[in-house]
């Protein structure tokens, strides 16, 4: 491949790389996942297919507790079709705003990075669909809006092809007087 063509291809590919979590380093309030997800959290969300149609809506009840250096986060999903699902994350900070996570339906380890008000999570999930399991990649972006509110937008893909998006709104309950 001629050098000029290679340079053009490289410039095109790196131009499509998208944002870095470091782009949000100056944004406030600071997101500390270990603090935000500690205790009870509620969430509301939807999955939109690649055409943008809402395919599924859901709510999530979450409980986070510290166990040593880990945050154990139990998520209980309630889907609009009546189905339910539970995922238990074991999350651990590894320094410099980086996190690692394990869950039974996650292949290998989830990796995350925080800066400012943002968290980016990437992982492969075993997704059950009609009695079969598919391995799909998630690219999650979370943004802390205030001390009690967090927005999440995740792109779901397989073999590099976008399957759809998940949008979630997380809310911490008000502190009781």
LONU-43716 format. One line per 4 residues: number of its first residue (from 1); their letters; for each residue y, x negated, z negated of C-alpha. Coordinates in pm, 1 decimal. Layout:
N
NUM	a	Y,X,Z  ...
REM end
This chain:
177
1	xxxx	0.0,0.0,0.0  337.6,-149.2,91.4  551.6,-254.2,-203.2  836.8,-9.4,-118.4
5	xxxx	597.6,287.7,-100.6  436.9,188.4,-432.0  779.4,157.4,-598.3  880.2,501.1,-465.6
9	xxxx	557.2,657.4,-590.6  598.3,493.7,-931.6  958.9,616.4,-958.9  851.0,969.8,-866.2
13	xxxx	569.5,976.2,-1122.5  775.1,832.8,-1407.5  1059.1,1071.2,-1327.3  820.3,1359.5,-1395.1
17	xxxx	710.4,1218.7,-1729.8  914.4,1469.9,-1932.6  1084.3,1428.6,-2267.0  984.0,1189.2,-2539.3
21	xxxx	975.4,1293.2,-2904.4  1227.6,1011.8,-2964.1  1481.1,1215.9,-2760.9  1512.0,1442.5,-3068.3
25	xxxx	1557.8,1170.7,-3332.4  1919.0,1271.5,-3407.3  1840.9,1643.8,-3441.1  1849.4,1804.1,-3784.8
29	xxxx	1698.9,1934.4,-4005.4  1427.3,1669.2,-4020.3  1075.9,1801.2,-3965.0  817.4,1678.8,-4214.1
33	xxxx	493.1,1861.8,-4124.3  342.5,1771.8,-4462.6  624.9,1955.6,-4636.2  678.4,2244.6,-4393.5
37	xxxx	311.5,2349.0,-4376.3  247.0,2311.3,-4750.5  179.9,2649.3,-4909.9  189.7,2978.5,-4718.9
41	xxxx	320.3,3010.3,-4363.1  308.2,3305.8,-4123.7  318.0,3287.0,-3744.3  342.9,3523.3,-3446.7
45	xxxx	255.6,3421.7,-3094.7  129.4,3492.2,-2746.7  -61.0,3326.1,-2466.6  81.7,3356.6,-2115.4
49	xxxx	-134.8,3275.6,-1814.6  -16.1,3048.1,-1534.3  163.4,3341.6,-1367.4  357.4,3409.7,-1688.9
53	xxxx	171.6,3730.6,-1779.9  107.3,3785.6,-2151.3  -271.9,3769.6,-2176.2  -306.8,3777.3,-2554.9
57	xxxx	-87.3,3827.8,-2861.3  -175.9,3714.3,-3212.7  -63.7,3653.0,-3568.9  -163.7,3363.3,-3792.0
61	xxxx	-181.6,3345.6,-4171.9  -177.8,2984.8,-4290.2  -234.1,2804.6,-4618.2  -164.7,2433.8,-4661.2
65	xxxx	-272.1,2225.3,-4959.0  -270.4,1855.0,-5035.6  -602.7,1683.0,-5089.7  -527.5,1319.4,-5158.0
69	xxxx	-332.0,1181.3,-4861.0  -434.6,1472.3,-4636.7  -282.0,1811.5,-4574.8  -560.4,2067.4,-4534.5
73	xxxx	-422.1,2352.5,-4325.5  -628.3,2670.8,-4293.4  -524.3,2896.3,-4004.6  -654.6,3253.8,-3977.6
77	xxxx	-587.9,3407.4,-3632.9  -576.9,3783.9,-3572.4  -573.3,3864.6,-3198.2  -442.0,4177.8,-3026.4
81	xxxx	-792.6,4257.2,-2896.0  -922.1,4278.9,-3256.1  -1096.4,3941.7,-3258.5  -1044.5,3686.9,-3534.2
85	xxxx	-1077.2,3313.0,-3561.5  -1029.5,3046.5,-3827.0  -939.8,2680.4,-3785.9  -916.6,2426.6,-4068.0
89	xxxx	-708.3,2118.8,-3991.1  -724.6,1795.7,-4190.1  -390.0,1627.3,-4119.5  -292.3,1278.7,-4226.7
93	xxxx	31.6,1083.9,-4181.5  -31.3,734.3,-4046.2  322.5,592.5,-4070.2  629.8,576.6,-3846.6
97	xxxx	633.5,956.2,-3801.9  280.8,958.8,-3660.2  3.9,1198.7,-3762.7  -368.9,1233.4,-3699.0
101	xxxx	-564.9,1554.9,-3726.1  -922.0,1678.1,-3722.7  -1064.8,2029.4,-3688.4  -1413.8,2153.5,-3605.6
105	xxxx	-1311.4,2292.0,-3264.6  -1101.0,1986.6,-3169.9  -1272.3,1716.0,-2966.6  -1204.3,1378.5,-3126.5
109	xxxx	-871.4,1338.4,-3298.7  -542.0,1518.9,-3248.2  -243.7,1284.1,-3236.1  109.2,1375.1,-3332.0
113	xxxx	448.1,1214.8,-3351.9  767.6,1333.0,-3520.7  1131.8,1242.5,-3471.2  1431.1,1439.6,-3594.8
117	xxxx	1344.1,1809.7,-3587.6  1056.6,1769.7,-3338.4  680.0,1723.0,-3353.1  459.4,1665.3,-3051.1
121	xxxx	83.5,1726.7,-3092.9  -176.6,1644.5,-2828.8  -544.1,1730.9,-2850.8  -848.5,1870.1,-2670.2
125	xxxx	-974.9,2205.6,-2794.7  -1312.9,2375.5,-2747.9  -1186.9,2714.2,-2628.7  -1433.2,3006.9,-2646.1
129	xxxx	-1404.7,3246.6,-2349.1  -1660.3,3520.7,-2276.0  -1942.3,3348.8,-2465.1  -1877.6,3005.6,-2311.5
133	xxxx	-1679.0,2706.1,-2438.3  -1426.5,2522.3,-2224.9  -1257.2,2193.6,-2309.4  -882.2,2234.5,-2262.8
137	xxxx	-594.6,2000.6,-2338.9  -300.6,2112.4,-2551.9  43.5,1955.0,-2544.5  227.1,2115.0,-2839.3
141	xxxx	599.9,2081.2,-2902.4  733.8,2209.4,-3235.6  1100.5,2229.9,-3332.1  1228.2,2298.2,-3683.8
145	xxxx	1516.9,2544.5,-3662.8  1599.6,2566.8,-4033.2  1408.7,2504.2,-4356.7  1196.3,2819.3,-4306.0
149	xxxx	1167.3,2858.3,-3924.9  978.8,2657.3,-3664.4  933.8,2722.8,-3291.0  625.5,2602.2,-3102.5
153	xxxx	560.8,2588.6,-2729.8  227.4,2452.9,-2609.7  106.9,2387.6,-2257.8  -264.1,2437.3,-2203.3
157	xxxx	-432.2,2252.3,-1915.1  -770.3,2151.8,-1776.1  -823.1,1855.5,-1541.4  -442.8,1820.0,-1533.3
161	xxxx	-389.2,2175.7,-1404.6  -169.7,2404.8,-1613.0  -361.5,2710.7,-1735.7  -80.2,2870.3,-1930.9
165	xxxx	144.4,2846.8,-2233.9  127.0,2942.4,-2597.9  449.6,3036.1,-2775.3  456.7,3062.8,-3155.6
169	xxxx	718.6,3137.8,-3417.9  641.2,3006.2,-3769.8  814.4,3140.4,-4078.9  788.8,3034.7,-4441.8
173	xxxx	811.2,3325.9,-4688.1  1124.2,3344.1,-4898.8  1099.3,3178.0,-5236.5  1053.7,3431.5,-5515.3
177	x	1323.3,3422.5,-5785.7
REM end
